[in-house]
Amino acid sequence: MRLKRAIHKTAFLTVFALMALTLIAGCTAPLPSTPPNQGGNTMGTATPITFTPGQTVTMPPGSEVIVQVNQKNTSDATISVIFSGGAGQNSVKRCEVRVTKSDGTTETADLKPEKQEVVTIKGTRGDDRVEVYVTMNTGMTYKIADQVLPFWNRR
């Protein structure tokens, strides 16, 4: 019986010691080093954002709504989105336009779910992503538009 207890005690202490050593080793691991500043500009350079439009959904029959996402205005890069109506217009609780700009910022605006209502958001002179989400009275939200709009220079 004594021998059995001694073996259990030794096994327990060995496991405890191994766990403690593992914990200590993990906590003292060196942090990854960062390259030293090579001089010159200490500000980070902006990395251009690339956008890939995601999938949109087809709304259930009888609850469809249509929005029109226009190209950017060539003089000031504004983006206009128009609510065009549809069979489900009266069931729309909220219509949200989200613009993710090439500078990394995001701006949202509510679009009234009434025919010919327009929301205009200031874009950039780079590529901007426009997403439109519609929330119905049932609580279901659908992404009905997802487009990347480039800026076109007039020459």
Secondary structure, DSSP 8 states (H G I E B T S, - for coil): -HHHHHHHHHHHHHHHHHHHHHHHHHHT----------SS--S-----------------TT---EEEE----TTT-EEEEEEEE-TTGGGEEEEEEEEE-TTS-EEEEE--SSTTEEEEEE--SS-EEEEEEEEETTS-EEEEEEEEE------
